[in-house]
C-alpha cells in the first residue's frame, strides 16, 4: 500500500511539474502583455514630454566643428568672452560659444556673469547698466573691454559657426531673444541659440521657428543655482521640452548620462556637451556626435 501511495505521489508531482513547464509560455505571455500595457503609456508620456524637433534645418553646418567655450581664452591677453579670445578662436579654425545679456538701454553685451565682480573686480549688474557704462569696464585687469554681439559676429561671419547662449534676467526673455535675432540677421553666419530659460526657446519656436534652438541643462539637484525645487527638478529632467521642443539638448559633459538626456538622445534629439577639458572628453563627445564645447586646452595642441 505504501509503495502504491509513493508511486501515486510521484505521478502527481510529475504531472504538476509538467503542467507548470507547459504553462510557462502562457504565463510569460500573460505577464509580458501586462508589462507592455503598463510601459506603453509611460513611453508615450515620456515621448510627449521629452521629444524635441528632429527636422530643424542647418545642423549639418554646425557638425564637425569644435567650439571654444567663451572664446579661446587664457593668459593675460585674452580673458573669457573678450574680442581677443574670439579672434584667437577664429585664427585657430574653431567656432565659439558665447553668452549674451541685454543691457538697460537695449544693447547686447557678451559676458557670462550678470554681476561684473568676478571678471571686472567691481559690482554692477549688466542688465542695470547702459552700453556706455559697460564700455568703461575692463576684463580681468586687461585692456580688453566687454564686447557687444555685433562686434563678435563681425569676426566670425563667413568663417566659423557660433553657439549663442541667451542669459535672460528679470523677465526680459522675449526682448532678449528678439534683439538677438535682429542682430544675427545682419550677418552671414551659421549659428544655433541655446538657453537655460525655456521661455526663450518657446519664443523662438513661435516667432523664429527656422532657428535651431537648444535647451541647456545640468544636474540642478547637485547644483541648485538658487532655483526653486520645482525648477531644479524640471530643468534637470527636461520637463519644459513639451513646450520648447528643442532641436538639441546641451549639458555638462559629466551630466550627459542623466536619464532625461539619454532618453532625448535615444529619441533622436541632437546634443551638445560643455565644458570639455581634456582631449579624451573631446573624443568621447565627438564619438557620441555631440557638438563639443571645449575649454582649458587647445585641441590642436592637446595640452591642457
Secondary structure, DSSP 8 states (H G I E B T S, - for coil): -HHHHHHHHHHHHHHHHHHHHHHHHHHHHHHHHHHHHHHHHHHHHHHHHH---S--TTGGGTTT-EEEETSS--STT--TTSHHHHHHHHHTT-EEEEEEEE-TTS-EEE-S-SBSHHHHSS--BGGGS-HHHHHT-BSTTSS-B--BHHHHHHHHTTT--EEEEE---TT-HHHHHHHHHHHHTTS---EEEEES-HHHHHHHHHH-TTS-EEEEE--TTT--TT--HHHHHHHHTTTTHHHH--SEEEEEGGGTTSHHHHHHHHTT-EEEEEEE-SHHHHHHHHHTT-EEEE-SSBTTTTB-
